[in-house]
Amino acid sequence: MTPHTGPDYSKEEHIAGLIEQISAYIEQFHHGSVELVSIEDDLIKVRLGGACAECELSTQTLQGWVAGTIRQFFPDVVVVAID
């Protein structure tokens, strides 16, 4: 039996995939979205859209769901929202 090895994704691909999954959840249950704008070393820029754009809880969404999920895999990253 050969050992299983997972796909060899880059850091950027992994982060983009995480953000896509988070955005799908937010879109389905909260009518908002998260869009990856750029990754520059350990700085990740995202844009909150839909219902999240004007929501007073968007800071909690950004730091709790988005940044919290990404930091589980990449603890040194900083996630910021841009307009």
PyMOL Python script that loads the backbone (N, CA, C, O; Angstrom):
from pymol import cmd

cmd.read_pdbstr("""\
ATOM      1  N   MET A   1       0.846  -1.173   0.000  1.00  0.00           N
ATOM      2  CA  MET A   1       0.000   0.000   0.000  1.00  0.00           C
ATOM      3  C   MET A   1       0.896   1.241   0.000  1.00  0.00           C
ATOM      4  O   MET A   1       1.858   1.307   0.765  1.00  0.00           O
ATOM      5  N   THR A   2       0.595   2.200  -0.831  1.00  0.00           N
ATOM      6  CA  THR A   2       1.395   3.423  -0.890  1.00  0.00           C
ATOM      7  C   THR A   2       0.791   4.467   0.039  1.00  0.00           C
ATOM      8  O   THR A   2      -0.430   4.555   0.170  1.00  0.00           O
ATOM      9  N   PRO A   3       1.636   5.251   0.678  1.00  0.00           N
ATOM     10  CA  PRO A   3       1.108   6.299   1.563  1.00  0.00           C
ATOM     11  C   PRO A   3       0.395   7.374   0.744  1.00  0.00           C
ATOM     12  O   PRO A   3       0.780   7.683  -0.383  1.00  0.00           O
ATOM     13  N   HIS A   4      -0.642   7.926   1.338  1.00  0.00           N
ATOM     14  CA  HIS A   4      -1.409   8.993   0.685  1.00  0.00           C
ATOM     15  C   HIS A   4      -0.712  10.333   0.903  1.00  0.00           C
ATOM     16  O   HIS A   4      -0.320  10.668   2.021  1.00  0.00           O
ATOM     17  N   THR A   5      -0.569  11.075  -0.154  1.00  0.00           N
ATOM     18  CA  THR A   5      -0.061  12.439  -0.035  1.00  0.00           C
ATOM     19  C   THR A   5      -1.113  13.380  -0.600  1.00  0.00           C
ATOM     20  O   THR A   5      -1.700  13.114  -1.649  1.00  0.00           O
ATOM     21  N   GLY A   6      -1.342  14.463   0.091  1.00  0.00           N
ATOM     22  CA  GLY A   6      -2.323  15.444  -0.344  1.00  0.00           C
ATOM     23  C   GLY A   6      -1.775  16.323  -1.452  1.00  0.00           C
ATOM     24  O   GLY A   6      -0.584  16.283  -1.759  1.00  0.00           O
ATOM     25  N   PRO A   7      -2.648  17.112  -2.045  1.00  0.00           N
ATOM     26  CA  PRO A   7      -2.208  18.041  -3.094  1.00  0.00           C
ATOM     27  C   PRO A   7      -1.184  19.029  -2.550  1.00  0.00           C
ATOM     28  O   PRO A   7      -1.202  19.359  -1.365  1.00  0.00           O
ATOM     29  N   ASP A   8      -0.319  19.487  -3.392  1.00  0.00           N
ATOM     30  CA  ASP A   8       0.730  20.419  -2.998  1.00  0.00           C
ATOM     31  C   ASP A   8       0.317  21.836  -3.392  1.00  0.00           C
ATOM     32  O   ASP A   8       0.780  22.367  -4.402  1.00  0.00           O
ATOM     33  N   TYR A   9      -0.559  22.447  -2.587  1.00  0.00           N
ATOM     34  CA  TYR A   9      -1.033  23.800  -2.865  1.00  0.00           C
ATOM     35  C   TYR A   9      -0.061  24.822  -2.307  1.00  0.00           C
ATOM     36  O   TYR A   9       0.565  24.601  -1.271  1.00  0.00           O
ATOM     37  N   SER A  10       0.061  25.947  -3.007  1.00  0.00           N
ATOM     38  CA  SER A  10       0.868  27.045  -2.488  1.00  0.00           C
ATOM     39  C   SER A  10       0.101  27.731  -1.354  1.00  0.00           C
ATOM     40  O   SER A  10      -1.101  27.524  -1.189  1.00  0.00           O
ATOM     41  N   LYS A  11       0.804  28.537  -0.589  1.00  0.00           N
ATOM     42  CA  LYS A  11       0.173  29.306   0.482  1.00  0.00           C
ATOM     43  C   LYS A  11      -0.956  30.166  -0.085  1.00  0.00           C
ATOM     44  O   LYS A  11      -2.038  30.235   0.499  1.00  0.00           O
ATOM     45  N   GLU A  12      -0.709  30.816  -1.209  1.00  0.00           N
ATOM     46  CA  GLU A  12      -1.705  31.691  -1.829  1.00  0.00           C
ATOM     47  C   GLU A  12      -2.941  30.905  -2.264  1.00  0.00           C
ATOM     48  O   GLU A  12      -4.070  31.358  -2.082  1.00  0.00           O
ATOM     49  N   GLU A  13      -2.717  29.723  -2.841  1.00  0.00           N
ATOM     50  CA  GLU A  13      -3.845  28.895  -3.271  1.00  0.00           C
ATOM     51  C   GLU A  13      -4.653  28.410  -2.066  1.00  0.00           C
ATOM     52  O   GLU A  13      -5.883  28.365  -2.112  1.00  0.00           O
ATOM     53  N   HIS A  14      -3.962  28.055  -1.006  1.00  0.00           N
ATOM     54  CA  HIS A  14      -4.637  27.591   0.204  1.00  0.00           C
ATOM     55  C   HIS A  14      -5.491  28.721   0.798  1.00  0.00           C
ATOM     56  O   HIS A  14      -6.647  28.501   1.158  1.00  0.00           O
ATOM     57  N   ILE A  15      -4.929  29.909   0.898  1.00  0.00           N
ATOM     58  CA  ILE A  15      -5.663  31.055   1.449  1.00  0.00           C
ATOM     59  C   ILE A  15      -6.855  31.402   0.562  1.00  0.00           C
ATOM     60  O   ILE A  15      -7.945  31.669   1.068  1.00  0.00           O
ATOM     61  N   ALA A  16      -6.659  31.400  -0.752  1.00  0.00           N
ATOM     62  CA  ALA A  16      -7.757  31.700  -1.677  1.00  0.00           C
ATOM     63  C   ALA A  16      -8.884  30.682  -1.508  1.00  0.00           C
ATOM     64  O   ALA A  16     -10.059  31.051  -1.519  1.00  0.00           O
ATOM     65  N   GLY A  17      -8.534  29.410  -1.355  1.00  0.00           N
ATOM     66  CA  GLY A  17      -9.542  28.376  -1.151  1.00  0.00           C
ATOM     67  C   GLY A  17     -10.303  28.555   0.154  1.00  0.00           C
ATOM     68  O   GLY A  17     -11.521  28.382   0.194  1.00  0.00           O
ATOM     69  N   LEU A  18      -9.597  28.898   1.210  1.00  0.00           N
ATOM     70  CA  LEU A  18     -10.251  29.149   2.490  1.00  0.00           C
ATOM     71  C   LEU A  18     -11.238  30.304   2.377  1.00  0.00           C
ATOM     72  O   LEU A  18     -12.361  30.218   2.875  1.00  0.00           O
ATOM     73  N   ILE A  19     -10.822  31.378   1.723  1.00  0.00           N
ATOM     74  CA  ILE A  19     -11.696  32.542   1.584  1.00  0.00           C
ATOM     75  C   ILE A  19     -12.916  32.199   0.737  1.00  0.00           C
ATOM     76  O   ILE A  19     -14.018  32.661   1.034  1.00  0.00           O
ATOM     77  N   GLU A  20     -12.741  31.401  -0.308  1.00  0.00           N
ATOM     78  CA  GLU A  20     -13.883  30.973  -1.119  1.00  0.00           C
ATOM     79  C   GLU A  20     -14.885  30.188  -0.282  1.00  0.00           C
ATOM     80  O   GLU A  20     -16.092  30.395  -0.407  1.00  0.00           O
ATOM     81  N   GLN A  21     -14.401  29.299   0.562  1.00  0.00           N
ATOM     82  CA  GLN A  21     -15.288  28.504   1.413  1.00  0.00           C
ATOM     83  C   GLN A  21     -16.008  29.377   2.439  1.00  0.00           C
ATOM     84  O   GLN A  21     -17.204  29.208   2.674  1.00  0.00           O
ATOM     85  N   ILE A  22     -15.281  30.302   3.043  1.00  0.00           N
ATOM     86  CA  ILE A  22     -15.897  31.215   4.012  1.00  0.00           C
ATOM     87  C   ILE A  22     -16.955  32.068   3.318  1.00  0.00           C
ATOM     88  O   ILE A  22     -18.049  32.257   3.848  1.00  0.00           O
ATOM     89  N   SER A  23     -16.628  32.580   2.136  1.00  0.00           N
ATOM     90  CA  SER A  23     -17.563  33.421   1.399  1.00  0.00           C
ATOM     91  C   SER A  23     -18.825  32.651   1.028  1.00  0.00           C
ATOM     92  O   SER A  23     -19.927  33.194   1.108  1.00  0.00           O
ATOM     93  N   ALA A  24     -18.676  31.396   0.623  1.00  0.00           N
ATOM     94  CA  ALA A  24     -19.854  30.584   0.270  1.00  0.00           C
ATOM     95  C   ALA A  24     -20.793  30.451   1.466  1.00  0.00           C
ATOM     96  O   ALA A  24     -22.011  30.550   1.317  1.00  0.00           O
ATOM     97  N   TYR A  25     -20.230  30.228   2.642  1.00  0.00           N
ATOM     98  CA  TYR A  25     -21.048  30.134   3.858  1.00  0.00           C
ATOM     99  C   TYR A  25     -21.745  31.460   4.136  1.00  0.00           C
ATOM    100  O   TYR A  25     -22.951  31.498   4.382  1.00  0.00           O
ATOM    101  N   ILE A  26     -20.982  32.542   4.094  1.00  0.00           N
ATOM    102  CA  ILE A  26     -21.541  33.862   4.396  1.00  0.00           C
ATOM    103  C   ILE A  26     -22.624  34.227   3.379  1.00  0.00           C
ATOM    104  O   ILE A  26     -23.653  34.795   3.745  1.00  0.00           O
ATOM    105  N   GLU A  27     -22.396  33.907   2.114  1.00  0.00           N
ATOM    106  CA  GLU A  27     -23.400  34.191   1.083  1.00  0.00           C
ATOM    107  C   GLU A  27     -24.689  33.425   1.350  1.00  0.00           C
ATOM    108  O   GLU A  27     -25.779  33.991   1.263  1.00  0.00           O
ATOM    109  N   GLN A  28     -24.570  32.145   1.673  1.00  0.00           N
ATOM    110  CA  GLN A  28     -25.752  31.310   1.854  1.00  0.00           C
ATOM    111  C   GLN A  28     -26.554  31.702   3.090  1.00  0.00           C
ATOM    112  O   GLN A  28     -27.781  31.771   3.034  1.00  0.00           O
ATOM    113  N   PHE A  29     -25.885  31.954   4.186  1.00  0.00           N
ATOM    114  CA  PHE A  29     -26.603  32.162   5.439  1.00  0.00           C
ATOM    115  C   PHE A  29     -26.755  33.620   5.859  1.00  0.00           C
ATOM    116  O   PHE A  29     -27.598  33.928   6.702  1.00  0.00           O
ATOM    117  N   HIS A  30     -25.957  34.526   5.290  1.00  0.00           N
ATOM    118  CA  HIS A  30     -25.996  35.921   5.739  1.00  0.00           C
ATOM    119  C   HIS A  30     -26.122  36.919   4.592  1.00  0.00           C
ATOM    120  O   HIS A  30     -26.188  38.126   4.827  1.00  0.00           O
ATOM    121  N   HIS A  31     -26.156  36.432   3.364  1.00  0.00           N
ATOM    122  CA  HIS A  31     -26.310  37.274   2.175  1.00  0.00           C
ATOM    123  C   HIS A  31     -25.184  38.298   2.021  1.00  0.00           C
ATOM    124  O   HIS A  31     -25.386  39.384   1.476  1.00  0.00           O
ATOM    125  N   GLY A  32     -24.014  37.940   2.502  1.00  0.00           N
ATOM    126  CA  GLY A  32     -22.830  38.777   2.343  1.00  0.00           C
ATOM    127  C   GLY A  32     -21.780  38.022   1.553  1.00  0.00           C
ATOM    128  O   GLY A  32     -22.036  36.931   1.044  1.00  0.00           O
ATOM    129  N   SER A  33     -20.594  38.607   1.453  1.00  0.00           N
ATOM    130  CA  SER A  33     -19.513  37.937   0.732  1.00  0.00           C
ATOM    131  C   SER A  33     -18.158  38.440   1.217  1.00  0.00           C
ATOM    132  O   SER A  33     -18.043  39.504   1.826  1.00  0.00           O
ATOM    133  N   VAL A  34     -17.142  37.641   0.926  1.00  0.00           N
ATOM    134  CA  VAL A  34     -15.762  38.014   1.196  1.00  0.00           C
ATOM    135  C   VAL A  34     -14.984  37.761  -0.083  1.00  0.00           C
ATOM    136  O   VAL A  34     -15.028  36.660  -0.634  1.00  0.00           O
ATOM    137  N   GLU A  35     -14.278  38.768  -0.555  1.00  0.00           N
ATOM    138  CA  GLU A  35     -13.496  38.662  -1.787  1.00  0.00           C
ATOM    139  C   GLU A  35     -12.016  38.867  -1.470  1.00  0.00           C
ATOM    140  O   GLU A  35     -11.646  39.833  -0.802  1.00  0.00           O
ATOM    141  N   LEU A  36     -11.185  37.968  -1.944  1.00  0.00           N
ATOM    142  CA  LEU A  36      -9.744  38.129  -1.800  1.00  0.00           C
ATOM    143  C   LEU A  36      -9.277  39.199  -2.772  1.00  0.00           C
ATOM    144  O   LEU A  36      -9.507  39.093  -3.977  1.00  0.00           O
ATOM    145  N   VAL A  37      -8.620  40.231  -2.250  1.00  0.00           N
ATOM    146  CA  VAL A  37      -8.100  41.311  -3.091  1.00  0.00           C
ATOM    147  C   VAL A  37      -6.636  41.064  -3.400  1.00  0.00           C
ATOM    148  O   VAL A  37      -6.226  41.109  -4.560  1.00  0.00           O
ATOM    149  N   SER A  38      -5.834  40.800  -2.356  1.00  0.00           N
ATOM    150  CA  SER A  38      -4.416  40.548  -2.598  1.00  0.00           C
ATOM    151  C   SER A  38      -3.781  39.865  -1.396  1.00  0.00           C
ATOM    152  O   SER A  38      -4.284  39.912  -0.273  1.00  0.00           O
ATOM    153  N   ILE A  39      -2.655  39.230  -1.688  1.00  0.00           N
ATOM    154  CA  ILE A  39      -1.812  38.643  -0.643  1.00  0.00           C
ATOM    155  C   ILE A  39      -0.417  39.200  -0.861  1.00  0.00           C
ATOM    156  O   ILE A  39       0.188  38.996  -1.914  1.00  0.00           O
ATOM    157  N   GLU A  40       0.089  39.907   0.146  1.00  0.00           N
ATOM    158  CA  GLU A  40       1.417  40.506   0.075  1.00  0.00           C
ATOM    159  C   GLU A  40       2.191  40.034   1.303  1.00  0.00           C
ATOM    160  O   GLU A  40       2.042  40.580   2.396  1.00  0.00           O
ATOM    161  N   ASP A  41       3.015  39.014   1.105  1.00  0.00           N
ATOM    162  CA  ASP A  41       3.730  38.369   2.219  1.00  0.00           C
ATOM    163  C   ASP A  41       2.717  37.852   3.234  1.00  0.00           C
ATOM    164  O   ASP A  41       1.947  36.945   2.919  1.00  0.00           O
ATOM    165  N   ASP A  42       2.699  38.407   4.445  1.00  0.00           N
ATOM    166  CA  ASP A  42       1.754  37.956   5.472  1.00  0.00           C
ATOM    167  C   ASP A  42       0.571  38.906   5.641  1.00  0.00           C
ATOM    168  O   ASP A  42      -0.145  38.827   6.639  1.00  0.00           O
ATOM    169  N   LEU A  43       0.357  39.800   4.679  1.00  0.00           N
ATOM    170  CA  LEU A  43      -0.783  40.720   4.711  1.00  0.00           C
ATOM    171  C   LEU A  43      -1.801  40.286   3.659  1.00  0.00           C
ATOM    172  O   LEU A  43      -1.505  40.235   2.465  1.00  0.00           O
ATOM    173  N   ILE A  44      -3.002  39.978   4.131  1.00  0.00           N
ATOM    174  CA  ILE A  44      -4.082  39.548   3.246  1.00  0.00           C
ATOM    175  C   ILE A  44      -5.136  40.648   3.237  1.00  0.00           C
ATOM    176  O   ILE A  44      -5.650  41.045   4.283  1.00  0.00           O
ATOM    177  N   LYS A  45      -5.446  41.131   2.042  1.00  0.00           N
ATOM    178  CA  LYS A  45      -6.465  42.171   1.896  1.00  0.00           C
ATOM    179  C   LYS A  45      -7.713  41.542   1.295  1.00  0.00           C
ATOM    180  O   LYS A  45      -7.657  40.846   0.282  1.00  0.00           O
ATOM    181  N   VAL A  46      -8.853  41.811   1.955  1.00  0.00           N
ATOM    182  CA  VAL A  46     -10.131  41.290   1.487  1.00  0.00           C
ATOM    183  C   VAL A  46     -11.132  42.436   1.398  1.00  0.00           C
ATOM    184  O   VAL A  46     -10.941  43.509   1.970  1.00  0.00           O
ATOM    185  N   ARG A  47     -12.200  42.170   0.663  1.00  0.00           N
ATOM    186  CA  ARG A  47     -13.291  43.138   0.558  1.00  0.00           C
ATOM    187  C   ARG A  47     -14.567  42.431   0.992  1.00  0.00           C
ATOM    188  O   ARG A  47     -14.913  41.373   0.465  1.00  0.00           O
ATOM    189  N   LEU A  48     -15.259  43.021   1.951  1.00  0.00           N
ATOM    190  CA  LEU A  48     -16.550  42.492   2.379  1.00  0.00           C
ATOM    191  C   LEU A  48     -17.628  43.099   1.497  1.00  0.00           C
ATOM    192  O   LEU A  48     -17.630  44.305   1.248  1.00  0.00           O
ATOM    193  N   GLY A  49     -18.545  42.265   1.025  1.00  0.00           N
ATOM    194  CA  GLY A  49     -19.590  42.750   0.135  1.00  0.00           C
ATOM    195  C   GLY A  49     -20.959  42.275   0.561  1.00  0.00           C
ATOM    196  O   GLY A  49     -21.118  41.628   1.596  1.00  0.00           O
ATOM    197  N   GLY A  50     -21.940  42.602  -0.246  1.00  0.00           N
ATOM    198  CA  GLY A  50     -23.322  42.224   0.045  1.00  0.00           C
ATOM    199  C   GLY A  50     -23.757  42.795   1.374  1.00  0.00           C
ATOM    200  O   GLY A  50     -23.465  43.947   1.695  1.00  0.00           O
ATOM    201  N   ALA A  51     -24.459  41.981   2.146  1.00  0.00           N
ATOM    202  CA  ALA A  51     -24.965  42.435   3.441  1.00  0.00           C
ATOM    203  C   ALA A  51     -23.840  42.788   4.411  1.00  0.00           C
ATOM    204  O   ALA A  51     -24.042  43.578   5.334  1.00  0.00           O
ATOM    205  N   CYS A  52     -22.655  42.208   4.209  1.00  0.00           N
ATOM    206  CA  CYS A  52     -21.522  42.489   5.108  1.00  0.00           C
ATOM    207  C   CYS A  52     -20.965  43.897   4.931  1.00  0.00           C
ATOM    208  O   CYS A  52     -20.368  44.449   5.856  1.00  0.00           O
ATOM    209  N   ALA A  53     -21.152  44.474   3.764  1.00  0.00           N
ATOM    210  CA  ALA A  53     -20.555  45.779   3.470  1.00  0.00           C
ATOM    211  C   ALA A  53     -21.050  46.870   4.420  1.00  0.00           C
ATOM    212  O   ALA A  53     -20.281  47.756   4.794  1.00  0.00           O
ATOM    213  N   GLU A  54     -22.296  46.817   4.805  1.00  0.00           N
ATOM    214  CA  GLU A  54     -22.872  47.864   5.659  1.00  0.00           C
ATOM    215  C   GLU A  54     -23.229  47.368   7.058  1.00  0.00           C
ATOM    216  O   GLU A  54     -23.808  48.111   7.850  1.00  0.00           O
ATOM    217  N   CYS A  55     -22.889  46.129   7.362  1.00  0.00           N
ATOM    218  CA  CYS A  55     -23.286  45.535   8.645  1.00  0.00           C
ATOM    219  C   CYS A  55     -22.395  46.040   9.781  1.00  0.00           C
ATOM    220  O   CYS A  55     -21.178  46.144   9.627  1.00  0.00           O
ATOM    221  N   GLU A  56     -23.005  46.347  10.904  1.00  0.00           N
ATOM    222  CA  GLU A  56     -22.239  46.817  12.054  1.00  0.00           C
ATOM    223  C   GLU A  56     -21.429  45.692  12.695  1.00  0.00           C
ATOM    224  O   GLU A  56     -20.577  45.961  13.542  1.00  0.00           O
ATOM    225  N   LEU A  57     -21.675  44.441  12.311  1.00  0.00           N
ATOM    226  CA  LEU A  57     -20.912  43.310  12.833  1.00  0.00           C
ATOM    227  C   LEU A  57     -19.814  42.863  11.874  1.00  0.00           C
ATOM    228  O   LEU A  57     -19.223  41.800  12.062  1.00  0.00           O
ATOM    229  N   SER A  58     -19.538  43.663  10.850  1.00  0.00           N
ATOM    230  CA  SER A  58     -18.544  43.268   9.855  1.00  0.00           C
ATOM    231  C   SER A  58     -17.142  43.112  10.449  1.00  0.00           C
ATOM    232  O   SER A  58     -16.365  42.288   9.966  1.00  0.00           O
ATOM    233  N   THR A  59     -16.808  43.871  11.467  1.00  0.00           N
ATOM    234  CA  THR A  59     -15.502  43.727  12.113  1.00  0.00           C
ATOM    235  C   THR A  59     -15.391  42.350  12.767  1.00  0.00           C
ATOM    236  O   THR A  59     -14.341  41.711  12.699  1.00  0.00           O
ATOM    237  N   GLN A  60     -16.469  41.895  13.397  1.00  0.00           N
ATOM    238  CA  GLN A  60     -16.467  40.566  14.006  1.00  0.00           C
ATOM    239  C   GLN A  60     -16.400  39.481  12.929  1.00  0.00           C
ATOM    240  O   GLN A  60     -15.730  38.464  13.113  1.00  0.00           O
ATOM    241  N   THR A  61     -17.083  39.690  11.821  1.00  0.00           N
ATOM    242  CA  THR A  61     -17.020  38.737  10.713  1.00  0.00           C
ATOM    243  C   THR A  61     -15.606  38.656  10.187  1.00  0.00           C
ATOM    244  O   THR A  61     -15.085  37.564   9.957  1.00  0.00           O
ATOM    245  N   LEU A  62     -14.985  39.800   9.995  1.00  0.00           N
ATOM    246  CA  LEU A  62     -13.625  39.839   9.460  1.00  0.00           C
ATOM    247  C   LEU A  62     -12.645  39.151  10.409  1.00  0.00           C
ATOM    248  O   LEU A  62     -11.881  38.284   9.986  1.00  0.00           O
ATOM    249  N   GLN A  63     -12.662  39.526  11.677  1.00  0.00           N
ATOM    250  CA  GLN A  63     -11.678  38.983  12.616  1.00  0.00           C
ATOM    251  C   GLN A  63     -12.044  37.582  13.105  1.00  0.00           C
ATOM    252  O   GLN A  63     -11.157  36.752  13.310  1.00  0.00           O
ATOM    253  N   GLY A  64     -13.317  37.310  13.292  1.00  0.00           N
ATOM    254  CA  GLY A  64     -13.737  36.011  13.805  1.00  0.00           C
ATOM    255  C   GLY A  64     -13.719  34.924  12.750  1.00  0.00           C
ATOM    256  O   GLY A  64     -13.009  33.929  12.896  1.00  0.00           O
ATOM    257  N   TRP A  65     -14.483  35.100  11.701  1.00  0.00           N
ATOM    258  CA  TRP A  65     -14.594  34.054  10.681  1.00  0.00           C
ATOM    259  C   TRP A  65     -13.427  34.061   9.718  1.00  0.00           C
ATOM    260  O   TRP A  65     -12.767  33.039   9.530  1.00  0.00           O
ATOM    261  N   VAL A  66     -13.170  35.195   9.111  1.00  0.00           N
ATOM    262  CA  VAL A  66     -12.171  35.229   8.039  1.00  0.00           C
ATOM    263  C   VAL A  66     -10.763  35.079   8.616  1.00  0.00           C
ATOM    264  O   VAL A  66     -10.081  34.094   8.332  1.00  0.00           O
ATOM    265  N   ALA A  67     -10.327  36.037   9.415  1.00  0.00           N
ATOM    266  CA  ALA A  67      -8.966  35.992   9.960  1.00  0.00           C
ATOM    267  C   ALA A  67      -8.777  34.782  10.876  1.00  0.00           C
ATOM    268  O   ALA A  67      -7.732  34.134  10.835  1.00  0.00           O
ATOM    269  N   GLY A  68      -9.771  34.477  11.693  1.00  0.00           N
ATOM    270  CA  GLY A  68      -9.660  33.353  12.614  1.00  0.00           C
ATOM    271  C   GLY A  68      -9.467  32.031  11.889  1.00  0.00           C
ATOM    272  O   GLY A  68      -8.657  31.204  12.308  1.00  0.00           O
ATOM    273  N   THR A  69     -10.197  31.830  10.819  1.00  0.00           N
ATOM    274  CA  THR A  69     -10.066  30.593  10.036  1.00  0.00           C
ATOM    275  C   THR A  69      -8.703  30.525   9.368  1.00  0.00           C
ATOM    276  O   THR A  69      -8.038  29.491   9.424  1.00  0.00           O
ATOM    277  N   ILE A  70      -8.282  31.604   8.742  1.00  0.00           N
ATOM    278  CA  ILE A  70      -6.998  31.603   8.031  1.00  0.00           C
ATOM    279  C   ILE A  70      -5.839  31.410   9.011  1.00  0.00           C
ATOM    280  O   ILE A  70      -4.883  30.696   8.710  1.00  0.00           O
ATOM    281  N   ARG A  71      -5.926  32.047  10.185  1.00  0.00           N
ATOM    282  CA  ARG A  71      -4.832  31.932  11.164  1.00  0.00           C
ATOM    283  C   ARG A  71      -4.703  30.534  11.763  1.00  0.00           C
ATOM    284  O   ARG A  71      -3.668  30.208  12.345  1.00  0.00           O
ATOM    285  N   GLN A  72      -5.730  29.708  11.628  1.00  0.00           N
ATOM    286  CA  GLN A  72      -5.603  28.324  12.067  1.00  0.00           C
ATOM    287  C   GLN A  72      -4.533  27.602  11.253  1.00  0.00           C
ATOM    288  O   GLN A  72      -3.870  26.695  11.756  1.00  0.00           O
ATOM    289  N   PHE A  73      -4.369  28.006  10.004  1.00  0.00           N
ATOM    290  CA  PHE A  73      -3.401  27.386   9.105  1.00  0.00           C
ATOM    291  C   PHE A  73      -2.130  28.226   8.948  1.00  0.00           C
ATOM    292  O   PHE A  73      -1.039  27.688   8.758  1.00  0.00           O
ATOM    293  N   PHE A  74      -2.286  29.538   9.029  1.00  0.00           N
ATOM    294  CA  PHE A  74      -1.174  30.472   8.839  1.00  0.00           C
ATOM    295  C   PHE A  74      -1.203  31.494   9.979  1.00  0.00           C
ATOM    296  O   PHE A  74      -1.728  32.593   9.804  1.00  0.00           O
ATOM    297  N   PRO A  75      -0.647  31.148  11.142  1.00  0.00           N
ATOM    298  CA  PRO A  75      -0.792  31.979  12.343  1.00  0.00           C
ATOM    299  C   PRO A  75      -0.172  33.371  12.258  1.00  0.00           C
ATOM    300  O   PRO A  75      -0.531  34.246  13.046  1.00  0.00           O
ATOM    301  N   ASP A  76       0.733  33.592  11.338  1.00  0.00           N
ATOM    302  CA  ASP A  76       1.413  34.889  11.277  1.00  0.00           C
ATOM    303  C   ASP A  76       0.762  35.903  10.357  1.00  0.00           C
ATOM    304  O   ASP A  76       1.251  37.028  10.249  1.00  0.00           O
ATOM    305  N   VAL A  77      -0.324  35.541   9.690  1.00  0.00           N
ATOM    306  CA  VAL A  77      -0.922  36.475   8.732  1.00  0.00           C
ATOM    307  C   VAL A  77      -1.751  37.552   9.439  1.00  0.00           C
ATOM    308  O   VAL A  77      -2.221  37.371  10.563  1.00  0.00           O
ATOM    309  N   VAL A  78      -1.907  38.662   8.747  1.00  0.00           N
ATOM    310  CA  VAL A  78      -2.761  39.757   9.177  1.00  0.00           C
ATOM    311  C   VAL A  78      -3.791  39.926   8.074  1.00  0.00           C
ATOM    312  O   VAL A  78      -3.445  40.003   6.896  1.00  0.00           O
ATOM    313  N   VAL A  79      -5.060  39.983   8.464  1.00  0.00           N
ATOM    314  CA  VAL A  79      -6.144  40.132   7.505  1.00  0.00           C
ATOM    315  C   VAL A  79      -6.777  41.497   7.721  1.00  0.00           C
ATOM    316  O   VAL A  79      -7.160  41.843   8.838  1.00  0.00           O
ATOM    317  N   VAL A  80      -6.885  42.276   6.641  1.00  0.00           N
ATOM    318  CA  VAL A  80      -7.510  43.597   6.718  1.00  0.00           C
ATOM    319  C   VAL A  80      -8.564  43.712   5.621  1.00  0.00           C
ATOM    320  O   VAL A  80      -8.446  43.117   4.550  1.00  0.00           O
ATOM    321  N   ALA A  81      -9.595  44.495   5.922  1.00  0.00           N
ATOM    322  CA  ALA A  81     -10.636  44.771   4.937  1.00  0.00           C
ATOM    323  C   ALA A  81     -10.337  46.109   4.274  1.00  0.00           C
ATOM    324  O   ALA A  81      -9.946  47.071   4.935  1.00  0.00           O
ATOM    325  N   ILE A  82     -10.525  46.155   2.977  1.00  0.00           N
ATOM    326  CA  ILE A  82     -10.383  47.407   2.238  1.00  0.00           C
ATOM    327  C   ILE A  82     -11.692  47.703   1.521  1.00  0.00           C
ATOM    328  O   ILE A  82     -12.520  46.814   1.321  1.00  0.00           O
ATOM    329  N   ASP A  83     -11.866  48.940   1.144  1.00  0.00           N
ATOM    330  CA  ASP A  83     -13.084  49.339   0.412  1.00  0.00           C
ATOM    331  C   ASP A  83     -12.910  49.101  -1.064  1.00  0.00           C
ATOM    332  O   ASP A  83     -13.822  49.374  -1.845  1.00  0.00           O
TER     333      ASP A  83
END
""", "prot")
cmd.dss("prot")
cmd.show_as("cartoon", "prot")
cmd.util.cbc("prot")
cmd.orient("prot")
